[in-house]
């Protein structure tokens, strides 16, 4: 473990529980186009980026989506919904603080577009001083489960993927992390343990010093 130098954080479901907010925004956007979808329709596309997140559901309902227009409208609705409502997942700021104190390099690596990433980090008050770099979905060609985003994030930190830990909540994200050659810590905020079984570690929340909690993981990474 001693060679671990960087930690790459997914955003939705890791830094913040925003999945239900973006689903609500997308449902409203589709409804404006007289397409009536359900929150469950989006589950297979969690962590794949908004193009696939919206496009996959549009395909299911045979809706000819205009991605530029409909994605922008979804973000507009999302920004209205989450204002002063987004909260970091319990323990995440303390976990980030411990990682920084341990001199790990930190990055956000999210499949979301920059506009959504900026909204989230601003609302969480994580926009400055916490991360050494960020990579968003517009900076990569191939989305998760392709490993490109984690390879790029590691490179921006000046590190090998073998020296990085990915913190993820989604099945596609775990697959991407392992394909990139990273170790992976999965959080059961969006999927159950069985679904995330490819990860090296699986925890429920970054909660205190409870067995299997994030604090224990930090201690393990430092040994």
C-alpha positions in Angstrom: 0.0 0.0 0.0 2.9 2.3 0.6 3.2 3.2 -3.1 -0.3 4.8 -3.2 0.1 8.5 -4.1 -3.3 9.7 -5.5 -7.0 9.4 -4.9 -9.5 9.9 -7.7 -13.0 10.7 -6.5 -16.1 10.2 -8.6 -18.6 12.9 -7.8 -22.3 11.8 -7.8 -22.8 9.3 -5.1 -19.4 9.8 -3.6 -19.0 13.5 -2.8 -22.7 14.1 -2.8 -25.9 12.1 -3.1 -27.3 13.9 -6.2 -28.6 11.0 -8.2 -32.3 11.7 -7.2 -31.9 15.4 -8.0 -30.6 14.8 -11.6 -33.2 12.1 -12.1 -35.9 14.6 -11.0 -34.5 17.2 -13.4 -34.4 14.8 -16.3 -38.0 13.6 -15.6 -39.2 17.2 -15.7 -37.3 17.9 -18.9 -38.8 14.8 -20.6 -42.3 15.8 -19.3 -41.9 19.2 -21.0 -41.5 17.2 -24.2 -44.6 15.1 -23.4 -42.4 12.1 -22.6 -43.3 10.6 -19.2 -40.4 8.5 -17.7 -39.7 7.1 -14.3 -36.7 7.4 -12.0 -36.0 3.7 -12.4 -35.4 4.2 -16.1 -32.1 6.0 -15.4 -30.5 3.3 -13.1 -28.7 1.4 -15.9 -27.1 4.7 -17.0 -25.8 6.0 -13.7 -22.1 7.0 -14.0 -22.0 7.0 -17.8 -22.3 10.7 -18.3 -25.4 12.8 -19.2 -25.3 12.1 -22.9 -25.9 8.4 -22.2 -28.0 9.0 -19.1 -30.5 11.0 -21.1 -30.0 9.3 -24.4 -30.5 5.8 -23.1 -33.8 6.7 -21.6 -34.9 8.7 -24.7 -34.1 5.6 -26.8 -36.2 3.4 -24.5 -39.2 5.7 -25.0 -38.5 6.2 -28.8 -37.9 9.9 -28.2 -35.7 11.7 -30.7 -33.6 13.6 -28.2 -31.9 16.9 -29.0 -29.0 16.5 -26.7 -27.7 20.0 -26.8 -31.1 21.5 -26.1 -32.4 18.9 -23.7 -29.2 18.5 -21.7 -29.0 22.3 -21.2 -32.6 22.3 -20.0 -31.9 19.4 -17.7 -29.0 21.4 -16.1 -31.2 24.5 -15.8 -33.8 22.5 -13.9 -31.1 20.8 -11.9 -29.5 24.0 -10.8 -32.9 25.3 -9.6 -33.7 22.1 -7.7 -30.3 21.8 -5.8 -29.8 25.4 -4.8 -29.0 25.4 -1.1 -30.1 21.8 -0.9 -27.0 19.8 -1.8 -25.0 18.4 1.1 -21.8 16.4 1.1 -22.1 12.7 2.0 -21.5 12.2 5.7 -17.8 12.1 6.5 -16.5 13.0 3.1 -15.0 16.3 3.9 -13.2 14.8 6.9 -12.0 11.9 4.7 -10.7 14.4 2.1 -9.0 16.3 4.9 -7.2 13.2 6.2 -6.1 12.3 2.6 -4.6 15.8 2.2 -2.9 15.6 5.6 -1.4 12.3 4.5 -0.1 14.1 1.4 -2.1 12.2 -1.2 -2.8 14.0 -4.5 -6.5 14.4 -5.0 -8.7 14.7 -8.1 -12.3 14.7 -9.1 -13.0 12.4 -12.0 -16.7 12.6 -13.0 -18.6 11.6 -16.2 -20.8 14.6 -15.6 -20.4 17.7 -17.9 -18.4 20.6 -16.5 -21.6 22.7 -15.8 -23.0 20.1 -13.5 -19.6 19.5 -11.8 -19.3 23.2 -11.2 -22.8 23.4 -9.7 -22.1 20.6 -7.4 -18.7 21.7 -6.2 -20.0 25.2 -5.6 -23.0 24.1 -3.7 -20.8 21.8 -1.6 -18.2 24.5 -1.0 -15.6 22.2 -2.5 -14.7 24.3 -5.5 -11.3 25.5 -4.2 -8.6 24.2 -1.9 -9.6 20.6 -1.8 -8.6 19.0 -5.1 -5.4 19.3 -7.1 -7.2 18.8 -10.4 -10.5 17.8 -12.0 -11.6 15.8 -15.1 -15.2 16.1 -16.4 -17.1 14.2 -19.0 -16.4 16.8 -21.7 -12.6 16.1 -21.4 -12.8 12.5 -22.5 -14.1 10.7 -25.6 -15.0 7.4 -24.0 -17.2 7.3 -20.9 -17.2 4.8 -18.1 -16.9 1.8 -18.0 -14.1 2.8 -20.3 -11.0 3.6 -18.2 -10.1 6.8 -20.1 -11.3 9.3 -17.4 -9.2 7.7 -14.6 -6.2 7.4 -16.9 -6.5 11.1 -17.7 -7.0 12.1 -14.0 -3.9 10.2 -12.9 -1.9 11.8 -15.7 -3.0 15.3 -14.7 -1.8 14.5 -11.2 1.5 13.3 -12.7 0.9 9.7 -11.5 0.6 6.2 -12.8 -2.8 4.7 -12.4 -1.2 1.9 -10.4 -0.4 4.5 -7.8 -4.0 5.7 -7.5 -7.1 4.7 -5.6 -10.5 5.4 -7.2 -13.5 6.1 -4.9 -16.7 5.1 -6.8 -20.3 4.3 -6.2 -21.4 2.9 -9.6 -20.9 -0.4 -11.3 -19.6 1.3 -14.5 -17.2 3.4 -12.4 -15.8 0.3 -10.6 -15.3 -1.4 -13.9 -13.5 1.6 -15.3 -11.2 1.9 -12.3 -10.1 -1.7 -12.5 -9.6 -1.5 -16.2 -7.4 1.6 -15.7 -5.2 -0.4 -13.3 -6.3 1.5 -10.2 -7.4 0.1 -6.9 -11.0 0.8 -6.0 -13.0 1.7 -2.9 -16.7 1.4 -3.6 -19.5 3.0 -1.6 -22.9 1.5 -1.4 -24.8 4.8 -1.9 -26.2 3.8 -5.3 -25.7 0.0 -5.7 -25.5 -3.0 -3.3 -22.3 -4.8 -2.3 -22.9 -7.7 -4.8 -23.1 -5.3 -7.7 -19.9 -3.6 -6.7 -18.0 -6.9 -6.0 -15.1 -6.0 -8.4 -13.9 -3.3 -6.1 -11.0 -3.9 -3.7 -12.9 -2.5 -0.7 -16.6 -1.9 -0.2 -18.0 0.4 2.5 -21.4 1.9 3.3 -20.5 5.4 4.2 -17.5 7.5 5.1 -18.7 7.3 8.7 -16.5 7.8 11.7 -14.2 5.0 12.8 -16.7 2.3 12.3 -15.4 -1.1 11.0 -15.0 -0.8 7.3 -15.6 2.9 7.4 -13.6 5.5 5.5 -11.4 6.3 8.4 -10.3 2.7 8.6 -9.5 2.8 4.9 -7.3 5.9 5.3 -5.4 4.2 8.0 -5.0 1.1 5.8 -3.8 3.2 2.9 -1.1 4.8 5.0 0.4 1.5 6.1 
